[in-house]
Structure formats: structure tokens, C-alpha cells
Amino acid sequence: MRITLTIKCDAAALLQRLREGLKQIQVQSRPQRRHRTAVVSLGSCLPGNLDDVTEALAIAEGETFR
């Protein structure tokens, strides 16, 4: 049994792009390179303890908190 379909040009182009995209998915890609980030020391935390938000904000704003 044979069926003939008539497809408009824009639909045929879309189907062709879909077909090419599916082929690209099936092709195994090369392994990705690992990226490395340089380690930088930022020193110690100025407020010492960030559990008390109001104290940390006061130190950051330069107010005398105590």
C-alpha cells in the first residue's frame, strides 16, 4: 500500500530542519572540557559573626553599634 502526500514548501522545510536536528542529537558529542576557577583568599569576615543581621548592617554602614 502506498500513500502520496502533498506538503507545502514551508512545512517541508520545517520537517527537514526537524529531521536534521534529530540526527545531530543521535551523533555523540565530544566530552566537554572541565572549567577551573582560580581560588582567591578574601580574608576574614569583618563583623566576625553574621548571625546578627542588625550588627552586620551597622558595621557595614559605619555606625557605632555597641
N, C-alpha and C positions, 0 to 999 in steps of 0.2 A: 504494500500500500504506500502511495506517495502523495504528499500534500504540498501544494505550492502556496507560498505566502508572498504577498506584495507588501514591502515595508518602505515607508517614506525615507528619504535620504537622511534626515536629521535623526530619526530613530535608529537607522542602520549605523550611523556614525557613533551614536551613544552606545549601542551594543558592542561595536568593535572596540571602543575605549574600555568598556567593562571587561571584555574578553582579554585584552592586553594587561589590564590591571590584575586580573586573576592569575595570569601567567607569571607576573612579577612576584606575586605572593608565594607561589609554589617554588620559585627559584630560591635556593638557600643563600642568604646574605652572609658576607664575611663577618667574623666576630668583631664587635665594637671594641675600640681601644679604651682602656681604663683611664679615667681622668684623675689626676692627683692635684690636691690643693696644698699649697705651702702652709706650714704651721707657723703662726706668729704669736709671740707672747704679748699679751695686752697688760700685763702687770696684775696687781691685786685689785680687788674691788674697793673703791674709795669709802663707801659707807660702812664696809665691813660686813653688815648683815642686811639683806634685802627683804627680810620677813616683815619689817615695819615700813610700810609704804610711805607713811607721812614723814618719817625720819629721813628716808632716802630722798624724797622730794625736797625737803627742807635743806638738805646738804647740797643737792643739785642746784637749788635756787640761791644758795649762799646765805640763807637765814641762820641765825643762831637758834638752834632748836632746844638746847638744854638749858 
